[in-house]
Amino acid sequence: MSKQAPIEERLRAALEARGHLISAHDLSPARPPTGSTWGTRRIRRVLSVAVAATAAAAAAVVLLLSSNTPDRPRPVPPAQHSSPTVAPPSTVPHPVPSAVASGP
């Protein structure tokens, strides 16, 4: 039963040959990239944060200055809807007509 099929023998030989090509140096982690790209990315990041902070500060100053101007007219509130009202009953007695009061 130790007799292996020819395809299996060829596969084992190929895998073993591939295994001998890998060394401990190949298994070590790669070094991080160096050069001008890291500096450029850092500068772009710092500039974008600075621009965003400047824009936020300018917007805050504009809002603060515009809210404290006394010369600026305030908007007129909308008109209120008026509904007909019923006059309250009067407590003053009505005069009695003279024809009814004089009687027979």
C-alpha positions, 0 to 999 in steps of 0.5 A: 500500500505504500505505492502512490499514484504518479500524480500524487508523487508529482504533486508532493515533489512540486510542493516540497520544491516550492517549500525549499524556495521560502526562507526565514527572510521571506517570512519576516514582515515588510518594512514600511515605505519611506520617502517623500510620500509620507511627508506629503500626506502629513502636510496635506492632512495638517493643511486640511485640518487648518483650513477646516478650523479657520473656516469654522472660526470665521463662521463663528465670528460672522454669526456672533457679529451679526446677532448683536447688531441693534440697527438691524430691523427685526422681523414683524410677527405674523398677524393674529387670526381674529374670530368674531366674539360675542358681546358679554351680556350687559348688566345695565337694565334696558329702558322699558318703552313708555307705551307698555309702561303706561297701561290702561 
